[in-house]
Amino acid sequence: MEKSGVPLAVYRHVDGKARTVLVSDGLVRWQAPGKTREDLVRFLDEDMYRDVHQEDVVYVATKAKDFSKIEDGCYDVVYRQKLYGRKDYRTVHAVGYHRYLEDGTKCAVVVYDDVTAALESNGGSRSDFEEGVVEFLNTDKVDPFVIFNADTHEIYMVSASVEQVWKPVRTFDSGIKFEEYFFTPEERDRISVDDVIERGETIVRNPRTGKDLIMSVSQISWRGRNSVFLRICEHADRYFDPLTGLPNMEYGRLCGENYVEDIRNAGGSPVLIFFDIVGMKLYNSANGFNQGNEFLIDFASCIKKQFPDNLICRFANDHFAVVADSSGIEDKLNIIRKSVKGTVSKISMDLYVGICNIEEYGVFLDASEKAKLACNIQKKKGDNFIRYYDKDLHKDLILQNYVVNHIDEAIANGYIKIYYQPVVRTITETFCGMEALARWIDPQNGFLNPGVFIGALEESRQIHKLDSYIIEQVCRELREELDQGRPIVPVSFNLSRLDFIGCDIFNVVESALMKYRIERDYIRVEITESIMASDSYIQHEIERFRLVGYEVWMDDFGSGYSSLNTLKDYKFDELKIDMAFLSNFNEVSRIIISSTVRMAKSLGLKTLAEGVETREQLEFLKQIGCEKVQGYYYGKPQPLKDTMKHMETSGIVAENDNMRTVYSKLGRLDYQEDSPRAIMSYENGTFKFLFANKLYEEQLLSLGFKKS
């Protein structure tokens, strides 16, 4: 058949589409010069109707679709198409029939004939053909459509099936415009035909039935005039989620404002509620995707039960959204969350919700993004499952955007300053270290919240710029102190997981120390346990620091669920106990801190407690053997010179190398042993008690000594 001089093609239907099996030599010759058989097959598979006259496409495509559905059907159609690579249209007559291969596969054989010359020699056949097309289009065999002038909106043709979905408001007259035929004067103010044309496809609400009308627009030339071919239907699968049957995000984009307007008209305050199910991936992994789908279907039903008359959309995966009146929503959300948490499963499920007031913060799409942002922020905090997008959050997001776009300028102009918070050794009350903290003092916004700008830089993957700058400045400022003959103490700084991705952070640190001639013993690297849960490359890079002599500290110990596992698998030099234990300083927190310190000592680790603000906290930490403390009790973060001056004024001596070596060894002792124990220093012929536990004091008293 391929060698036949007759123009023909063989097609096979695969997944609802026609796929070309072969084309004959005769059909290949219809192409532009230089085109191959493979070019023709690709053209037929990907864009079969590209060269068909615009007025004939619907007619030809519908005939082909009907032919594919009828077992013994016949395809017989006349239409206009560009051939031979020329711009003018030829008239083609195509006849097709079904055939079965030996393996039972059904194919369609279509024979084509260029009948242009025959039609031209028979006057009147062209007009008969055009009238036949119009007659076909004006039946109920095609979707409802309207053809009208693109500029004046004068209607040229309305299919007979239109009245099934959209009743006109007037009798059809020659020259009537689209708006006059379909809209009352009041409705014309709410629906703009030009907007529909500009969007290409949209969904409008039928003002008389309340049902959706999906309108798809194509620009065509109708009998030589610039026209619009408007298809109309009441449902399209592409706007609905196949699993839950809910509208999808695209439906919400096109129709969300209709539901918002309904709430306004009823006197309510419309909000967009964004839902994020926590634990869905693990649930699927543990129970299988089929059970996961059942869970999502049940969740959709639960939302429908609480919001029966509202727009509910499934945006993607485990994300859903509702447009509702703000009145009484929190009670409904609590019921939905209770349902999620009550799921019987190996996996603990939860729900987070973001809410945005549409009246204050824009249209449906804008409100969707803002509600999602509020939800994501609340997931990180975890103290409540609902977060409203409010003025404070809006201000933070504007500031985050400012940070992302101005970090390079801030570094170049020195807007970012390094502040240092002192660290004090409990047993001697000597000045043994500092933590370097970034402070952004902006000429436009003043002091920026570190939680905001650090988070923004992590989100935008620019945190390595800030951390590299901190390291450089710390080394430079330490060198200035040394050059002026003043004492210095070791400085710690935090590294982010993204530092190991955005740059070679190890070489950044090494280069800064070499440039300013700072010894490694004066630098401490702080990391969080989440970094150690990263890939093996990052774990290896952290180990590089320890191998060359840097101390590596675990920051915020106790704030994460896997702290003990991290200690088991990786080596650290010091634990920084999370300040949350001291912010709620009670008997339970005392027990936890005591146990943590004793465990650390048994592992050979030093300890530092953050957030110390009172003498009571300090004395407790000293008694249990916590080696160091940091917090406002000894000083707030300040520029280096101010911190050094504050410690000097407070009479707290900065440790030298010898003191640090000796006192570090003392810090590894277990002060909580159940035996009399004391630590004394001997200097200039005098003994001085640094530490004595209660049993030791009682034993001295029993020997006749008195408390001074």
Stockholm file with secondary structure:
# STOCKHOLM 1.0

chainA/1-708         MEKSGVPLAVYRHVDGKARTVLVSDGLVRWQAPGKTREDLVRFLDEDMYRDVHQEDVVYVATKAKDFSKIEDGCYDVVYRQKLYGRKDYRTVHAVGYHRYLEDGTKCAVVVYDDVTAALESNGGSRSDFEEGVVEFLNTDKVDPFVIFNADTHEIYMVSASVEQVWKPVRTFDSGIKFEEYFFTPEERDRISVDDVIERGETIVRNPRTGKDLIMSVSQISWRGRNSVFLRICEHADRYFDPLTGLPNMEYGRLCGENYVEDIRNAGGSPVLIFFDIVGMKLYNSANGFNQGNEFLIDFASCIKKQFPDNLICRFANDHFAVVADSSGIEDKLNIIRKSVKGTVSKISMDLYVGICNIEEYGVFLDASEKAKLACNIQKKKGDNFIRYYDKDLHKDLILQNYVVNHIDEAIANGYIKIYYQPVVRTITETFCGMEALARWIDPQNGFLNPGVFIGALEESRQIHKLDSYIIEQVCRELREELDQGRPIVPVSFNLSRLDFIGCDIFNVVESALMKYRIERDYIRVEITESIMASDSYIQHEIERFRLVGYEVWMDDFGSGYSSLNTLKDYKFDELKIDMAFLSNFNEVSRIIISSTVRMAKSLGLKTLAEGVETREQLEFLKQIGCEKVQGYYYGKPQPLKDTMKHMETSGIVAENDNMRTVYSKLGRLDYQEDSPRAIMSYENGTFKFLFANKLYEEQLLSLGFKKS
#=GR chainA/1-708 SS CTTCSSCEEEEEEETTEEEEEEECHHHHTTSCTTCCHHHHHHHHHHHTTTTBCHHHHHHHHHHHHHHHHCTTCEEEEEEEEECTTCSSEEEEEEEEEEEECTTSCEEEEEEEEECHHHHHTSTTHHHHHHHHHHHHHTSTTSCCEEEEETTTCBEEEECGGGGGTCCCSSCCCTTCBHHHHHCCHHHHTTCCHHHHHHHSEEEEECTTTCCEEEEEEEEEEETTEEEEEEEEESCCGGGBCTTTCCBBHHHHHHHHHHHHHHHHHTTCCEEEEEEEEETHHHHHHHHCHHHHHHHHHHHHHHHHHHSTTSEEEEEETTEEEEEEESTTHHHHHHHHHHHHHTCCSSSCCEEEEEEEETTTSCSHHHHHHHHHHHHHHHHHHCSCSEEECCHHHHHHHHHHHHHHHHHHHHHHTTCEEEEEEEEEETTTTEEEEEEEEEEEEETTTEECCHHHHHHHHHHTTCHHHHHHHHHHHHHHHHHHHHHTTCCCCCEEEECCTTHHHHSCHHHHHHHHHHHHTCCGGGEEEEECHHHHTSCHHHHHHHHHHHHTTCEEEEEEETSSTTHHHHHHHSCCSEEEECTHHHHTCSHHHHHHHHHHHHHHHHTTCEEEEECCCSHHHHHHHHHTTCCEEESTTTCCCEEHHHHHHHHHHTTCCBCCHHHHHHHHHHHTSCTTCSSCCEEEEEETTEEEEEEECHHHHHHHHHTTCCCC
#=GC SS_cons         CTTCSSCEEEEEEETTEEEEEEECHHHHTTSCTTCCHHHHHHHHHHHTTTTBCHHHHHHHHHHHHHHHHCTTCEEEEEEEEECTTCSSEEEEEEEEEEEECTTSCEEEEEEEEECHHHHHTSTTHHHHHHHHHHHHHTSTTSCCEEEEETTTCBEEEECGGGGGTCCCSSCCCTTCBHHHHHCCHHHHTTCCHHHHHHHSEEEEECTTTCCEEEEEEEEEEETTEEEEEEEEESCCGGGBCTTTCCBBHHHHHHHHHHHHHHHHHTTCCEEEEEEEEETHHHHHHHHCHHHHHHHHHHHHHHHHHHSTTSEEEEEETTEEEEEEESTTHHHHHHHHHHHHHTCCSSSCCEEEEEEEETTTSCSHHHHHHHHHHHHHHHHHHCSCSEEECCHHHHHHHHHHHHHHHHHHHHHHTTCEEEEEEEEEETTTTEEEEEEEEEEEEETTTEECCHHHHHHHHHHTTCHHHHHHHHHHHHHHHHHHHHHTTCCCCCEEEECCTTHHHHSCHHHHHHHHHHHHTCCGGGEEEEECHHHHTSCHHHHHHHHHHHHTTCEEEEEEETSSTTHHHHHHHSCCSEEEECTHHHHTCSHHHHHHHHHHHHHHHHTTCEEEEECCCSHHHHHHHHHTTCCEEESTTTCCCEEHHHHHHHHHHTTCCBCCHHHHHHHHHHHTSCTTCSSCCEEEEEETTEEEEEEECHHHHHHHHHTTCCCC
//
